[in-house]
Every structure is written in structure tokens, then in C-alpha cells.
Amino acid sequence: MTQNTRFAFIKAQWHADIVDRALDGFLETIPVAQVDVYDVPGAFELPLMAQKLAQSGRYAAIACAAFVVDGGIYRHDFVASAVVDGLMRLGLDTGVPVLSVSLTPHQYQETAHHNAIYREHFVLKGREAAVAALKIADTSAALAA
């Protein structure tokens, strides 16, 4: 991978104290100088922002992070499904890999214990997304050569 390879990282601001940890994990693997970071209000806005970034042609891969929980008011499973489906379709339509670090836990309560568990888990998922982004960028570069 060349040093000029750029990656985008989009993060939803709902539960930012947890979601932002995915960026921490991503930046443990990919240098900050190669990553452009964007914030969106919530998970539902991820696909549209990722589409704009993919269409720019600037990025080897785009990672998107969100934490969609059951707030008791809306169907969180519907939101999570729509977001992940949109991200997958976007990658297929544009040819730019779009990686999801969008998690929807079955059990979540805003307690110190659960928050600590999910913060740690998002760091791990951020690292995994970075490794995937690097591998797919390397494979894409090899195919283009």
C-alpha cells in the first residue's frame, strides 16, 4: 500500500462516547495522516455521507461506525438493517469498499458496566475495520497493476 492511500471514517454521534472508540482502534492500525474523519448526526445518515465520499474518488475504503440501540420509541432493528443494507449496496454500486462498524446489541442498558463493554468492543471493531481496509486496498492495487 502506498503512503498516499486515503481512507474515510464516518461516525454517528448518537452514543459518541462509545462510537468514537472505533476510530481509536482504526487509528491504531492506519496512520491519522491517511484518514479523513467525518461526523454525522446518527446511523441513518451514514449511507448518504458514504455515498458522497465514495463518489469523490478520493478513498480506497470508507469505514462507517454507529451504535443503534433499542430506545423504546422506534424500531432499532429497522434502522440498523436499513443502514447496513445501504452501506453494502453503496459499496457494490460504486466499487469503493464500505466497511460497517455498526453494532446493534440485543441487550444494552446505559450502565457503567455496559458502556465499558461496548467501548472496548468498538476499539476492537475499529481495528478489524482498519485491517480489512488495508487488505482490500492492497488487493485492489494489485488488481490494477
N, CA, C and O of each residue as an XYZ file, in Angstrom:
580
protein
N       0.844     -1.182      0.000
C       0.000      0.000      0.000
C       0.887      1.242      0.000
O       1.870      1.314      0.738
N       0.538      2.198     -0.819
C       1.306      3.434     -0.869
C       0.938      4.322      0.305
O      -0.143      4.212      0.883
N       1.855      5.193      0.635
C       1.597      6.106      1.742
C       0.514      7.125      1.399
O      -0.055      7.742      2.299
N       0.225      7.309      0.122
C      -0.776      8.285     -0.285
C      -2.194      7.742     -0.256
O      -3.141      8.485     -0.516
N      -2.363      6.462      0.057
C      -3.692      5.884      0.109
C      -4.495      6.572      1.207
O      -4.019      6.731      2.331
N      -5.711      6.977      0.870
C      -6.578      7.689      1.808
C      -7.752      6.804      2.197
O      -8.245      6.003      1.403
N      -8.177      6.970      3.421
C      -9.331      6.273      3.950
C     -10.251      7.294      4.598
O      -9.798      8.296      5.152
N     -11.545      7.027      4.522
C     -12.524      7.877      5.214
C     -13.106      7.085      6.375
O     -13.310      5.875      6.281
N     -13.367      7.782      7.457
C     -14.007      7.171      8.626
C     -15.172      8.070      9.011
O     -14.972      9.230      9.372
N     -16.386      7.540      8.935
C     -17.587      8.293      9.274
C     -18.143      7.723     10.574
O     -18.267      6.508     10.728
N     -18.475      8.606     11.497
C     -19.016      8.126     12.772
C     -20.283      8.885     13.153
O     -20.350     10.111     13.074
N     -21.281      8.114     13.569
C     -22.537      8.677     14.033
C     -22.349      9.228     15.440
O     -21.617      8.656     16.247
N     -23.007     10.329     15.725
C     -22.819     10.986     17.008
C     -23.757     10.516     18.114
O     -23.565     10.896     19.270
N     -24.770      9.700     17.799
C     -25.554      9.087     18.865
C     -24.615      8.140     19.616
O     -23.944      7.315     18.995
N     -24.563      8.250     20.906
C     -23.658      7.444     21.739
C     -22.204      7.645     21.325
O     -21.437      6.685     21.248
N     -21.827      8.892     21.060
C     -20.474      9.208     20.586
C     -19.401      8.718     21.557
O     -18.306      8.353     21.128
N     -19.693      8.706     22.844
C     -18.700      8.237     23.812
C     -18.319      6.779     23.569
O     -17.226      6.354     23.945
N     -19.203      6.018     22.948
C     -18.920      4.618     22.606
C     -18.424      4.525     21.161
O     -17.398      3.898     20.895
N     -19.145      5.142     20.236
C     -18.829      5.033     18.803
C     -17.435      5.568     18.488
O     -16.728      4.987     17.664
N     -17.033      6.651     19.121
C     -15.720      7.246     18.853
C     -14.575      6.294     19.158
O     -13.475      6.464     18.631
N     -14.811      5.305     19.992
C     -13.755      4.338     20.298
C     -13.384      3.522     19.064
O     -12.254      3.044     18.964
N     -14.320      3.351     18.116
C     -13.991      2.627     16.882
C     -12.921      3.379     16.098
O     -12.031      2.765     15.509
N     -13.008      4.692     16.091
C     -11.970      5.491     15.427
C     -10.632      5.294     16.122
O      -9.601      5.205     15.456
N     -10.629      5.225     17.449
C      -9.388      4.970     18.180
C      -8.739      3.678     17.688
O      -7.540      3.651     17.414
N      -9.525      2.610     17.577
C      -8.997      1.333     17.107
C      -8.522      1.408     15.667
O      -7.488      0.834     15.325
N      -9.264      2.108     14.823
C      -8.896      2.270     13.410
C      -7.542      2.964     13.295
O      -6.696      2.571     12.493
N      -7.350      4.003     14.108
C      -6.110      4.785     14.042
C      -4.928      4.085     14.708
O      -3.793      4.543     14.566
N      -5.158      3.006     15.420
C      -4.051      2.198     15.932
C      -3.357      1.456     14.792
O      -2.197      1.061     14.913
N      -4.073      1.271     13.689
C      -3.571      0.481     12.570
C      -3.221      1.333     11.362
O      -2.223      1.072     10.690
N      -4.018      2.337     11.080
C      -3.799      3.222      9.928
C      -3.420      4.605     10.456
O      -4.131      5.156     11.296
N      -2.322      5.168      9.980
C      -1.888      6.477     10.484
C      -2.942      7.565     10.271
O      -3.605      7.609      9.235
N      -3.082      8.425     11.248
C      -4.067      9.502     11.191
C      -3.888     10.372      9.950
O      -4.864     10.927      9.446
N      -2.661     10.501      9.450
C      -2.399     11.322      8.266
C      -3.068     10.761      7.011
O      -3.203     11.471      6.015
N      -3.486      9.495      7.049
C      -4.129      8.869      5.891
C      -5.641      8.750      6.054
O      -6.309      8.151      5.211
N      -6.184      9.314      7.124
C      -7.604      9.135      7.433
C      -8.300     10.491      7.543
O      -7.865     11.370      8.286
N      -9.387     10.639      6.790
C     -10.258     11.807      6.927
C     -11.466     11.369      7.740
O     -12.092     10.353      7.435
N     -11.791     12.132      8.770
C     -12.860     11.769      9.696
C     -14.049     12.707      9.504
O     -13.902     13.925      9.405
N     -15.232     12.096      9.456
C     -16.477     12.850      9.285
C     -17.481     12.406     10.343
O     -17.580     11.222     10.666
N     -18.210     13.357     10.868
C     -19.281     13.069     11.821
C     -20.631     13.283     11.139
O     -20.794     14.203     10.337
N     -21.586     12.431     11.465
C     -22.972     12.606     11.039
C     -23.844     12.497     12.292
O     -23.414     11.929     13.295
N     -25.066     13.037     12.241
C     -25.906     13.021     13.442
C     -26.205     11.619     13.973
O     -26.086     11.378     15.174
N     -26.588     10.704     13.103
C     -26.949      9.364     13.544
C     -26.632      8.331     12.492
O     -26.087      8.650     11.436
N     -26.975      7.092     12.781
C     -26.677      5.974     11.889
C     -27.361      6.121     10.536
O     -26.785      5.768      9.507
N     -28.576      6.635     10.532
C     -29.349      6.721      9.298
C     -28.678      7.619      8.262
O     -28.936      7.478      7.067
N     -27.831      8.531      8.700
C     -27.141      9.433      7.786
C     -25.843      8.852      7.216
O     -25.247      9.449      6.320
N     -25.408      7.722      7.711
C     -24.151      7.122      7.242
C     -24.148      6.811      5.748
O     -23.201      7.198      5.063
N     -25.165      6.127      5.206
C     -25.090      5.773      3.779
C     -24.996      6.980      2.846
O     -24.252      6.935      1.866
N     -25.722      8.039      3.121
C     -25.669      9.202      2.243
C     -24.294      9.864      2.284
O     -23.753     10.224      1.239
N     -23.731     10.027      3.462
C     -22.400     10.613      3.560
C     -21.366      9.707      2.884
O     -20.485     10.185      2.169
N     -21.481      8.399      3.118
C     -20.552      7.453      2.492
C     -20.685      7.504      0.967
O     -19.688      7.373      0.257
N     -21.888      7.691      0.467
C     -22.086      7.801     -0.980
C     -21.346      9.009     -1.540
O     -20.660      8.906     -2.557
N     -21.486     10.150     -0.878
C     -20.805     11.364     -1.340
C     -19.285     11.167     -1.339
O     -18.596     11.592     -2.266
N     -18.781     10.525     -0.302
C     -17.341     10.294     -0.212
C     -16.867      9.279     -1.243
O     -15.805      9.459     -1.840
N     -17.631      8.221     -1.462
C     -17.258      7.219     -2.457
C     -17.240      7.838     -3.854
O     -16.347      7.551     -4.651
N     -18.209      8.673     -4.145
C     -18.283      9.302     -5.458
C     -17.162     10.307     -5.686
O     -16.878     10.671     -6.827
N     -16.526     10.758     -4.613
C     -15.427     11.718     -4.762
C     -14.193     11.080     -5.395
O     -13.354     11.779     -5.963
N     -14.079      9.760     -5.299
C     -12.922      9.058     -5.853
C     -11.652      9.224     -5.044
O     -10.577      8.840     -5.503
N     -11.752      9.782     -3.860
C     -10.563     10.071     -3.048
C     -10.132      8.918     -2.135
O      -9.013      8.922     -1.623
N     -11.016      7.933     -1.931
C     -10.758      6.971     -0.862
C     -10.644      5.535     -1.365
O     -11.390      5.102     -2.244
N      -9.688      4.811     -0.782
C      -9.518      3.390     -1.072
C     -10.591      2.568     -0.372
O     -10.977      1.502     -0.851
N     -11.070      3.064      0.758
C     -12.139      2.407      1.518
C     -12.739      3.425      2.480
O     -12.110      4.417      2.849
N     -13.966      3.145      2.868
C     -14.693      4.008      3.799
C     -15.214      3.138      4.932
O     -15.875      2.129      4.685
N     -14.926      3.514      6.161
C     -15.446      2.807      7.332
C     -16.527      3.660      7.973
O     -16.391      4.879      8.081
N     -17.601      3.008      8.397
C     -18.737      3.710      8.999
C     -19.050      3.085     10.354
O     -19.177      1.866     10.464
N     -19.173      3.916     11.380
C     -19.412      3.413     12.729
C     -20.667      4.016     13.336
O     -20.905      5.220     13.242
N     -21.468      3.158     13.961
C     -22.675      3.596     14.654
C     -23.042      2.564     15.715
O     -22.634      1.405     15.650
N     -23.811      3.011     16.678
C     -24.307      2.159     17.750
C     -25.815      2.376     17.793
O     -26.284      3.414     18.259
N     -26.567      1.405     17.311
C     -28.023      1.522     17.207
C     -28.647      0.681     18.312
O     -28.552     -0.546     18.298
N     -29.279      1.341     19.258
C     -29.854      0.632     20.396
C     -31.368      0.812     20.440
O     -31.925      1.730     19.838
N     -31.999     -0.071     21.152
C     -33.458     -0.016     21.324
C     -33.767      1.091     22.324
O     -33.573      0.942     23.530
N     -34.256      2.207     21.785
C     -34.612      3.330     22.646
C     -36.043      3.289     23.119
O     -36.483      4.166     23.863
N     -36.788      2.257     22.686
C     -38.160      2.108     23.120
C     -39.151      2.947     22.321
O     -40.361      2.808     22.499
N     -38.657      3.806     21.452
C     -39.539      4.695     20.697
C     -39.645      4.242     19.245
O     -40.723      4.312     18.656
N     -38.572      3.790     18.677
C     -38.559      3.384     17.278
C     -38.028      1.964     17.158
O     -37.494      1.412     18.121
N     -38.170      1.385     16.000
C     -37.685      0.034     15.756
C     -36.213      0.079     15.401
O     -35.859      0.294     14.242
N     -35.358     -0.119     16.376
C     -33.922     -0.039     16.136
C     -33.444     -1.074     15.131
O     -32.477     -0.831     14.409
N     -34.109     -2.232     15.073
C     -33.699     -3.250     14.117
C     -33.957     -2.786     12.687
O     -33.192     -3.124     11.784
N     -35.014     -2.025     12.469
C     -35.295     -1.465     11.150
C     -34.202     -0.481     10.755
O     -33.715     -0.515      9.625
N     -33.818      0.384     11.665
C     -32.774      1.371     11.384
C     -31.461      0.667     11.074
O     -30.804      0.987     10.083
N     -31.079     -0.275     11.900
C     -29.816     -0.982     11.700
C     -29.802     -1.714     10.359
O     -28.804     -1.670      9.640
N     -30.885     -2.376     10.024
C     -30.962     -3.103      8.764
C     -30.878     -2.155      7.569
O     -30.171     -2.430      6.600
N     -31.597     -1.047      7.642
C     -31.568     -0.071      6.547
C     -30.172      0.491      6.350
O     -29.727      0.669      5.216
N     -29.481      0.771      7.440
C     -28.136      1.340      7.359
C     -27.163      0.343      6.750
O     -26.454      0.680      5.803
N     -27.116     -0.858      7.266
C     -26.164     -1.848      6.776
C     -26.478     -2.225      5.326
O     -25.565     -2.376      4.515
N     -27.764     -2.377      4.997
C     -28.135     -2.659      3.610
C     -27.690     -1.520      2.688
O     -27.168     -1.764      1.600
N     -27.899     -0.278      3.127
C     -27.481      0.875      2.324
C     -25.980      0.921      2.119
O     -25.509      1.222      1.022
N     -25.225      0.625      3.166
C     -23.764      0.629      3.043
C     -23.280     -0.461      2.090
O     -22.381     -0.227      1.283
N     -23.872     -1.646      2.183
C     -23.490     -2.747      1.296
C     -23.823     -2.395     -0.154
O     -22.995     -2.584     -1.046
N     -25.013     -1.892     -0.386
C     -25.420     -1.531     -1.746
C     -24.501     -0.449     -2.305
O     -24.131     -0.482     -3.478
N     -24.141      0.493     -1.468
C     -23.256      1.577     -1.891
C     -21.901      1.041     -2.353
O     -21.383      1.462     -3.387
N     -21.334      0.121     -1.593
C     -20.062     -0.465     -1.983
C     -20.163     -1.195     -3.311
O     -19.282     -1.081     -4.163
N     -21.232     -1.937     -3.477
C     -21.420     -2.668     -4.731
C     -21.651     -1.714     -5.908
O     -21.148     -1.953     -7.005
N     -22.397     -0.653     -5.688
C     -22.720      0.293     -6.758
C     -21.528      1.150     -7.176
O     -21.391      1.496     -8.349
N     -20.665      1.494     -6.219
C     -19.564      2.419     -6.515
C     -18.226      1.715     -6.721
O     -17.313      2.286     -7.318
N     -18.103      0.492     -6.238
C     -16.827     -0.201     -6.311
C     -15.862      0.219     -5.217
O     -14.736     -0.276     -5.165
N     -16.282      1.121     -4.343
C     -15.462      1.547     -3.209
C     -15.885      0.720     -2.000
O     -17.061      0.734     -1.638
N     -14.965      0.002     -1.370
C     -15.328     -0.789     -0.207
C     -15.870      0.098      0.916
O     -15.252      1.095      1.291
N     -17.021     -0.279      1.438
C     -17.635      0.436      2.553
C     -17.770     -0.570      3.690
O     -18.526     -1.537      3.598
N     -17.026     -0.323      4.756
C     -16.958     -1.243      5.886
C     -17.863     -0.763      7.009
O     -17.916      0.429      7.312
N     -18.568     -1.694      7.617
C     -19.501     -1.335      8.682
C     -18.964     -1.720     10.048
O     -18.606     -2.870     10.300
N     -18.920     -0.739     10.906
C     -18.664     -0.948     12.328
C     -19.935     -0.474     13.037
O     -19.888      0.276     14.012
N     -21.063     -0.936     12.513
C     -22.375     -0.545     13.029
C     -22.928     -1.712     13.826
O     -23.228     -2.771     13.275
N     -23.057     -1.510     15.107
C     -23.466     -2.588     16.005
C     -24.843     -2.313     16.591
O     -25.193     -1.175     16.905
N     -25.613     -3.388     16.729
C     -26.953     -3.323     17.311
C     -27.050     -4.417     18.364
O     -27.351     -5.564     18.034
N     -26.802     -4.083     19.618
C     -26.823     -5.124     20.647
C     -28.244     -5.582     20.974
O     -29.200     -4.808     20.902
N     -28.354     -6.850     21.332
C     -29.652     -7.368     21.784
C     -29.983     -6.844     23.172
O     -31.145     -6.594     23.491
N     -28.973     -6.682     23.980
C     -29.172     -6.216     25.359
C     -28.242     -5.044     25.628
O     -27.021     -5.202     25.620
N     -28.801     -3.894     25.862
C     -27.987     -2.740     26.221
C     -28.750     -1.888     27.215
O     -29.921     -1.563     27.019
N     -28.064     -1.538     28.274
C     -28.593     -0.603     29.263
C     -27.502      0.426     29.520
O     -26.318      0.088     29.560
N     -27.898      1.669     29.691
C     -26.908      2.717     29.910
C     -26.381      2.661     31.342
O     -26.696      3.497     32.188
N     -25.569      1.639     31.566
C     -24.901      1.476     32.852
C     -23.397      1.574     32.615
O     -22.927      1.402     31.491
N     -22.662      1.845     33.654
C     -21.205      1.926     33.528
C     -20.641      0.604     32.999
O     -19.710      0.597     32.194
N     -21.210     -0.506     33.455
C     -20.733     -1.822     33.030
C     -20.942     -2.022     31.527
O     -20.001     -2.380     30.819
N     -22.156     -1.797     31.035
C     -22.417     -1.980     29.598
C     -21.634     -0.985     28.756
O     -21.114     -1.347     27.700
N     -21.542      0.255     29.203
C     -20.784      1.249     28.443
C     -19.325      0.843     28.305
O     -18.737      1.000     27.235
N     -18.736      0.324     29.376
C     -17.340     -0.120     29.323
C     -17.175     -1.286     28.348
O     -16.214     -1.323     27.579
N     -18.103     -2.228     28.378
C     -18.039     -3.379     27.473
C     -18.085     -2.919     26.024
O     -17.276     -3.358     25.207
N     -19.025     -2.039     25.703
C     -19.184     -1.613     24.308
C     -18.084     -0.663     23.857
O     -17.707     -0.680     22.685
N     -17.565      0.154     24.743
C     -16.405      0.985     24.363
C     -15.243      0.098     23.939
O     -14.621      0.327     22.902
N     -14.958     -0.904     24.738
C     -13.860     -1.826     24.425
C     -14.142     -2.585     23.129
O     -13.241     -2.782     22.314
N     -15.378     -3.005     22.943
C     -15.738     -3.746     21.745
C     -15.592     -2.877     20.488
O     -15.175     -3.376     19.443
N     -15.924     -1.603     20.578
C     -15.780     -0.716     19.434
C     -14.315     -0.485     19.076
O     -13.998     -0.322     17.898
N     -13.426     -0.465     20.042
C     -11.996     -0.366     19.740
C     -11.581     -1.579     18.902
O     -10.914     -1.434     17.877
N     -11.975     -2.757     19.339
C     -11.659     -3.983     18.609
C     -12.230     -3.938     17.188
O     -11.530     -4.262     16.228
N     -13.485     -3.541     17.053
C     -14.120     -3.493     15.731
C     -13.465     -2.431     14.838
O     -13.397     -2.607     13.621
N     -12.991     -1.348     15.421
C     -12.262     -0.343     14.651
C     -10.961     -0.895     14.112
O     -10.602     -0.640     12.962
N     -10.246     -1.656     14.941
C      -9.010     -2.314     14.484
C      -9.306     -3.280     13.339
O      -8.596     -3.303     12.334
N     -10.360     -4.073     13.504
C     -10.719     -5.043     12.472
C     -11.079     -4.335     11.162
O     -10.713     -4.811     10.087
N     -11.779     -3.225     11.236
C     -12.128     -2.470     10.027
C     -10.873     -1.926      9.354
O     -10.784     -1.915      8.127
N      -9.914     -1.479     10.139
C      -8.663     -0.963      9.569
C      -7.896     -2.067      8.845
O      -7.390     -1.850      7.744
N      -7.808     -3.234      9.450
C      -7.123     -4.357      8.813
C      -7.826     -4.718      7.503
O      -7.169     -4.963      6.491
N      -9.149     -4.751      7.522
C      -9.907     -5.056      6.309
C      -9.682     -3.986      5.247
O      -9.512     -4.308      4.072
N      -9.679     -2.720      5.648
C      -9.467     -1.614      4.702
C      -8.094     -1.725      4.051
O      -7.969     -1.540      2.841
N      -7.069     -2.022      4.833
C      -5.720     -2.171      4.284
C      -5.628     -3.346      3.325
O      -5.033     -3.235      2.253
N      -6.217     -4.468      3.708
C      -6.156     -5.656      2.856
C      -6.866     -5.414      1.532
O      -6.352     -5.773      0.473
N      -8.035     -4.811      1.591
C      -8.779     -4.588      0.343
C      -8.104     -3.536     -0.518
O      -8.165     -3.618     -1.744
N      -7.460     -2.547      0.097
C      -6.712     -1.542     -0.681
C      -5.518     -2.203     -1.377
O      -5.241     -1.917     -2.542
N      -4.818     -3.077     -0.670
C      -3.684     -3.782     -1.261
C      -4.137     -4.687     -2.408
O      -3.496     -4.724     -3.458
N      -5.224     -5.408     -2.214
C      -5.733     -6.297     -3.258
C      -6.183     -5.491     -4.470
O      -5.891     -5.866     -5.606
N      -6.885     -4.397     -4.240
C      -7.342     -3.541     -5.340
C      -6.156     -2.984     -6.118
O      -6.183     -2.937     -7.348
N      -5.117     -2.562     -5.404
C      -3.918     -2.030     -6.070
C      -3.240     -3.114     -6.889
O      -2.771     -2.847     -7.995
N      -3.181     -4.325     -6.369
C      -2.554     -5.418     -7.111
C      -3.352     -5.758     -8.366
O      -2.766     -6.074     -9.402
N      -4.658     -5.697     -8.288
C      -5.501     -5.986     -9.451
C      -5.356     -4.918    -10.517
O      -5.468     -5.206    -11.709
N      -5.109     -3.687    -10.096
C      -4.973     -2.569    -11.037
C      -3.607     -2.566    -11.724
O      -3.440     -1.956    -12.781
N      -2.635     -3.246    -11.124
C      -1.260     -3.226    -11.676
C      -1.130     -4.085    -12.913
O      -0.048     -4.174    -13.492
